[in-house]
Amino acid sequence: MSDNNMQEVRNITKKSEDFSRWYVDVIKQAKLADYAPIRGCQVIMPYGFGIWEKLQSQLDERFKATNHVNAYFPIFVPESFLTREAEHVEGFAPEVAWVTQGGNDVLEERLALRPTSEAIIGEMYSKWIQTYRDLPVLINQWANVIRWEKVTRLFLRTTEFLWQEGHTCHRTYEEAQEETLKMLDVYREFAENVMAIPVIYGQKTDSEKFAGALATYGIEALAGDGKAIQAGTSHNLGQNFAKAFNIMFLDEDQQRKYVWQTSWGVSTRLIGGIIMVHGDDNGLILPPKLAPVQVVIVPITFGKNDSGEKLLAKAREITNELKKAGVSVQIDDRDEYRPGWKFNEWELKGVPLRIEFGPKDYDKQQVVCVRRLDREKSSIPISGIVDAIKAKLDEAQKALYDKALKYREEHTRITCDYEEFKKIIEEERGFIYAPWCGDSVCEAKIKDETKAITRVIPFNGIPVESNQNCIVCKNKAKHMPVFARSY
Ligand SMILES: [Zn+2]
């Protein structure tokens, strides 16, 4: 082991000193992603992609359980399709990347690299849907999308990113609305139970809704620096796209009608959320349900001798036993690094549990288990280790959620006074509940003056009282949205 290696692992900016630098340090040193040599693009490295695969498989399970099926549509969207829904094209135009040439030939019509797929999917749905018997259509796509962003940030905002986009068609408004809220709840449940991230969920205001939607709903997490992260959105598209793409069905009453649609999505930005919500000065902290490595076993031997070999054999036996039981476990038996160095590295990588196994433990037939979140230590007898470790993983998952929830509660404020609002945003950030009249002019004024944006009008929030007034114009308040600065 060299001192250089030690340096390499420990060189993370303190979270409290510079949150943005800390975030990039963690991503690069835990080898989650790297900058690509293309403007605004990132390479998702194997360890980061391992987290994405875990996210993807557990989300996909939930989509299947709610009767959705997967399909794949082209990345190219002809310009004439994209421009059919006026609000949609206006919203996305500044971010669209265009293909203008194929081989040596200039194209007659420009092709957009999909910023989202409503247009191309809408065109196909208009061919596939004929009668009410074809409904509902419940399709999801796992894909990449391209948005030419001005300011980019690893995982949170990149020119190309990975996501899933659900696109459904229904017979009635009520069915579409039910689907919209059902998928919002799938996201909420996933954020809380899998990502260990408490979220505020509710409806976006008109100025924050998806371009072309009737209504947008979202889940919002709070990062460790008090800024909000939009973690997933679900849109009731109404009949806007159905009218633009002529998606009609013959109903039972022999009338031709436009379908009612929804779309909903989450992306690789969720990984950015996990880092920002859970990480600490030692690096990443992963929830057990998303950790590519849930448990690392570090055998502590002193040189190559008989007792060392016996200890190592036992450590491998434990590894296999845990593997067989479905735990993602890795043994770190590299000779070239000392235990202390290994501990640091696995902490940096956010592995939820570390098992230390030394000669004294061997004699007692036990291991020492250390939890990443708070370094809580416990001794576990080797007999019955599988059940004990599984219980520890469950506890770690819950403890991580509880810690995030505590942080969010400590950083959520209510105010009816605009001056106080400004002070909170400037000094503490966090979520702020404040009464609002519903006028986008007041919303824009708050955004201009404080950089705080309405996140959602929460379903699980605080009801607005009849005597409360808008913090800006003092007219009667209609809603109690949550405001925050955001990523
Ligand atoms: Zn107002």
Residues whose N, C-alpha, C, O or C-beta is under 5 A from the ligand:
A	BS01	ZN	C437 D439 C442 C470 V472 C473 K474
